[in-house]
Amino acid sequence: MARGKIVIRRIEKMSSRQVTFSKRRRGLLKKAHELAILCDVQVGVIVFSSTGRLYEYASSTTTTTMGMPSIIHKYQSAREHQQLLNPVSQIMFWEGEVRKLQQEMQILQDHQRKLMGERLSNLGVNDLCLLENQLENSLRCIREKKEQSFANHTVQLNEKMSA
């Protein structure tokens, strides 16, 4: 007996809609499972009901257990890669990267100026105290490094003189 075609539109009767949702959800998840097994592919299905309840399926392979987070991460990576293949998206991506690097460079230049004692007029007392502590810590590290270098040099000279 052949099934008749149905018109694909929203089911108005709430109970019929819920029954149809439940059956088709089960069928969809079953088909996803079959596809994953038969074709050895990674499949992820996420379904939210009208009440907001989550139903999901994530396939796993024999070598590694993949979860939904892994599949979603792989999807996002593939999508980013695909967007980079589009010249307009690629230009927008690199323009964004340039802006980020310019901002980072500006921050580093401002920090370097502060360490050199330039443009300190807009800093408050707390900022100046933090900067002073940073400089004192840096100076202490430099002195320790210099003393270690002198000690190593002295040991080498003593070894040469005794040889």
C-alpha positions as CSV (number, residue, x, y, z in Angstrom):
1,M,0.0,0.0,0.0
2,A,1.5,3.3,-1.1
3,R,1.5,6.3,1.2
4,G,-0.2,9.5,-0.1
5,K,1.7,12.7,-0.5
6,I,1.1,15.3,2.2
7,V,1.2,19.1,1.9
8,I,4.2,20.4,3.8
9,R,2.8,23.2,6.0
10,R,2.3,23.8,9.7
11,I,0.0,21.4,11.4
12,E,-2.7,23.5,13.2
13,K,-3.9,20.9,15.7
14,M,-1.5,20.9,18.7
15,S,-1.8,17.2,19.5
16,S,-1.3,16.1,15.9
17,R,1.7,18.4,15.6
18,Q,3.3,16.9,18.8
19,V,2.8,13.3,17.5
20,T,4.2,14.2,14.1
21,F,7.2,16.0,15.7
22,S,7.9,13.0,17.9
23,K,7.8,10.5,15.1
24,R,9.7,12.6,12.6
25,R,12.3,13.5,15.2
26,R,12.9,9.8,15.9
27,G,13.1,9.1,12.2
28,L,15.5,11.9,11.6
29,L,17.8,10.8,14.4
30,K,17.6,7.2,13.2
31,K,18.5,8.3,9.6
32,A,21.5,10.3,11.0
33,H,22.7,7.2,12.9
34,E,22.3,5.0,9.8
35,L,24.2,7.6,7.6
36,A,27.0,7.7,10.2
37,I,27.4,3.9,10.3
38,L,26.9,3.1,6.6
39,C,29.1,5.9,5.2
40,D,31.6,6.2,8.1
41,V,30.9,10.0,8.4
42,Q,30.6,12.3,11.4
43,V,27.0,13.5,11.8
44,G,25.6,15.9,14.3
45,V,21.9,16.7,14.6
46,I,20.4,19.3,17.0
47,V,16.7,19.8,17.3
48,F,14.8,22.2,19.6
49,S,11.2,21.5,20.2
50,S,8.6,24.3,20.2
51,T,8.8,24.2,24.0
52,G,12.6,24.7,23.8
53,R,13.6,21.1,24.7
54,L,16.9,19.9,23.2
55,Y,17.3,16.7,21.2
56,E,20.6,15.8,19.8
57,Y,22.6,13.1,18.1
58,A,26.3,13.0,17.6
59,S,28.0,10.2,15.8
60,S,31.1,8.5,17.0
61,T,33.7,6.6,15.0
62,T,35.5,3.4,16.0
63,T,38.9,5.1,16.4
64,T,37.8,8.1,18.5
65,T,34.7,9.2,20.3
66,M,33.6,12.4,18.8
67,G,31.0,14.4,20.7
68,M,28.8,17.2,19.6
69,P,31.3,19.9,20.7
70,S,34.0,18.3,18.5
71,I,31.6,18.2,15.5
72,I,30.5,21.8,16.1
73,H,34.2,22.9,16.3
74,K,34.9,21.0,13.1
75,Y,31.9,22.7,11.4
76,Q,33.0,26.2,12.6
77,S,36.6,25.6,11.2
78,A,35.2,24.4,7.9
79,R,32.9,27.4,7.7
80,E,35.7,29.8,8.4
81,H,37.9,28.1,5.8
82,Q,35.1,28.3,3.3
83,Q,34.5,32.0,4.0
84,L,38.2,32.6,3.4
85,L,37.9,31.1,-0.1
86,N,35.4,33.9,-0.9
87,P,37.5,36.9,-2.0
88,V,35.3,39.5,-0.4
89,S,35.2,37.6,2.9
90,Q,38.9,37.1,2.7
91,I,39.5,40.8,2.3
92,M,37.1,41.5,5.2
93,F,38.9,38.9,7.4
94,W,42.4,40.4,6.7
95,E,41.1,43.9,7.2
96,G,39.9,42.8,10.6
97,E,43.2,41.2,11.4
98,V,45.0,44.4,10.4
99,R,42.8,46.4,12.7
100,K,43.4,44.0,15.6
101,L,47.2,44.1,15.0
102,Q,47.2,47.9,14.8
103,Q,45.3,48.1,18.1
104,E,47.7,45.7,19.7
105,M,50.7,47.6,18.3
106,Q,49.3,50.9,19.7
107,I,48.8,49.3,23.1
108,L,52.4,48.0,23.1
109,Q,53.8,51.4,21.9
110,D,51.9,53.2,24.7
111,H,53.2,50.7,27.2
112,Q,56.8,51.2,25.9
113,R,56.4,55.0,26.1
114,K,55.3,54.7,29.7
115,L,58.3,52.5,30.5
116,M,60.6,55.1,28.9
117,G,59.0,57.8,31.0
118,E,57.1,59.5,28.2
119,R,53.5,60.6,28.2
120,L,52.9,60.1,31.9
121,S,50.8,63.2,32.4
122,N,47.5,61.4,31.9
123,L,48.3,58.6,34.5
124,G,46.8,58.6,37.9
125,V,48.6,57.8,41.2
126,N,47.7,54.1,41.1
127,D,48.9,53.8,37.5
128,L,52.2,55.5,38.4
129,C,52.6,53.2,41.4
130,L,52.1,50.2,39.2
131,L,54.5,51.5,36.7
132,E,57.1,52.2,39.4
133,N,56.7,48.6,40.7
134,Q,57.1,47.2,37.2
135,L,60.3,49.2,36.7
136,E,61.7,48.2,40.1
137,N,61.0,44.5,39.3
138,S,62.6,44.9,35.9
139,L,65.7,46.6,37.4
140,R,66.0,43.9,40.0
141,C,65.9,41.2,37.3
142,I,68.5,43.0,35.2
143,R,70.8,43.4,38.2
144,E,70.4,39.7,39.0
145,K,71.2,38.8,35.4
146,K,74.2,41.1,35.4
147,E,75.5,39.6,38.7
148,Q,75.0,36.1,37.3
149,S,76.9,37.0,34.2
150,F,79.8,38.5,36.2
151,A,79.9,35.4,38.4
152,N,80.1,33.1,35.3
153,H,82.8,35.3,33.8
154,T,84.8,35.3,37.0
155,V,84.5,31.5,37.2
156,Q,85.8,31.2,33.6
157,L,88.7,33.5,34.3
158,N,89.6,31.6,37.5
159,E,89.5,28.3,35.5
160,K,91.8,29.8,32.8
161,M,94.3,31.1,35.4
162,S,94.5,27.7,37.2
163,A,94.9,25.8,34.0
